[in-house]
Amino acid sequence: MGEKVDLGDDFDARITTPSFGGLYLTVESDENVCASANTYGENQGWHFQKTSDGYYKIISKLTGKALDVNSASAEQDGTNISVY
């Protein structure tokens, strides 16, 4: 893991995916997340809340659900990211 950076207790941002051509992390259904072109929609907005260990919980502005990684894998198509 990289070095921790303190960005404050909470903030809103969009998440880009440089390895996929600069696409944005987007809630595409009630739970599934994908990378898609920028729409400036609420489904691409994320709220970051600092946790007691100094990391951030990332919550969808659209659904109020947190990002969750399911079946983590080093393979490009082996990991699904959702909100839960």
matplotlib code that plots the C-alpha trace (Angstrom):
import matplotlib.pyplot as plt

x = [0.0, 1.1, 1.8, -1.2, -2.2, -4.5, -7.2, -9.3, -12.2, -14.6, -14.9, -16.7, -14.9, -15.2, -12.9, -11.1, -9.5, -6.3, -5.6, -8.9, -8.4, -9.5, -13.0, -15.0, -16.2, -19.9, -22.8, -24.7, -27.4, -28.5, -25.3, -23.0, -20.1, -18.4, -16.0, -17.7, -17.4, -17.8, -21.5, -21.2, -24.1, -24.7, -23.9, -20.3, -20.1, -18.4, -18.3, -15.1, -15.4, -12.2, -12.2, -10.5, -7.5, -6.8, -8.2, -11.4, -14.8, -16.1, -19.9, -21.9, -23.7, -26.5, -27.2, -25.6, -23.9, -20.1, -17.7, -17.1, -14.7, -16.0, -13.6, -10.4, -8.1, -5.0, -6.7, -8.3, -11.7, -11.6, -12.7, -16.1, -16.6, -20.0, -21.7, -23.1]
y = [0.0, 3.6, 6.3, 7.7, 11.3, 13.2, 14.9, 16.0, 14.2, 14.1, 15.4, 14.7, 13.7, 11.7, 8.7, 8.2, 5.0, 5.9, 2.3, 2.2, 5.4, 7.9, 6.5, 7.3, 4.9, 4.9, 3.2, 1.5, -0.2, -0.3, -2.2, -2.7, -0.3, 0.1, 2.4, 4.7, 8.1, 11.2, 12.2, 14.6, 12.6, 11.9, 8.2, 9.3, 11.2, 9.8, 10.9, 10.1, 9.7, 9.3, 6.3, 5.9, 4.0, 7.0, 5.4, 6.5, 4.9, 5.7, 6.2, 6.6, 10.0, 8.3, 5.3, 6.1, 2.7, 2.1, 0.7, -3.0, -5.3, -8.9, -11.8, -9.7, -10.9, -9.7, -10.5, -7.6, -9.2, -11.2, -8.6, -7.0, -3.7, -2.9, -0.7, -2.4]
z = [0.0, -0.6, 1.8, 3.8, 2.9, 5.2, 3.1, 6.1, 7.8, 4.8, 1.3, -2.0, -5.2, -8.4, -8.9, -12.3, -13.5, -15.4, -16.3, -18.2, -20.2, -17.6, -17.2, -14.0, -11.3, -11.8, -10.0, -12.9, -10.8, -7.2, -6.3, -9.3, -10.1, -13.5, -15.3, -17.8, -19.6, -17.5, -17.2, -14.3, -12.8, -9.1, -9.9, -10.3, -7.0, -4.0, -0.4, 1.5, 5.3, 7.4, 9.7, 13.0, 11.4, 9.1, 5.9, 4.2, 3.7, 0.2, -0.1, -3.2, -3.4, -5.3, -3.1, 0.2, 0.1, 0.5, -2.1, -1.6, -3.4, -4.1, -4.9, -5.2, -7.9, -9.7, -13.0, -14.8, -15.1, -11.8, -9.3, -9.0, -7.3, -6.0, -3.4, -0.3]

ax = plt.figure().add_subplot(projection="3d")
ax.plot(x, y, z, "-o")
ax.set_aspect("equal")
plt.show()
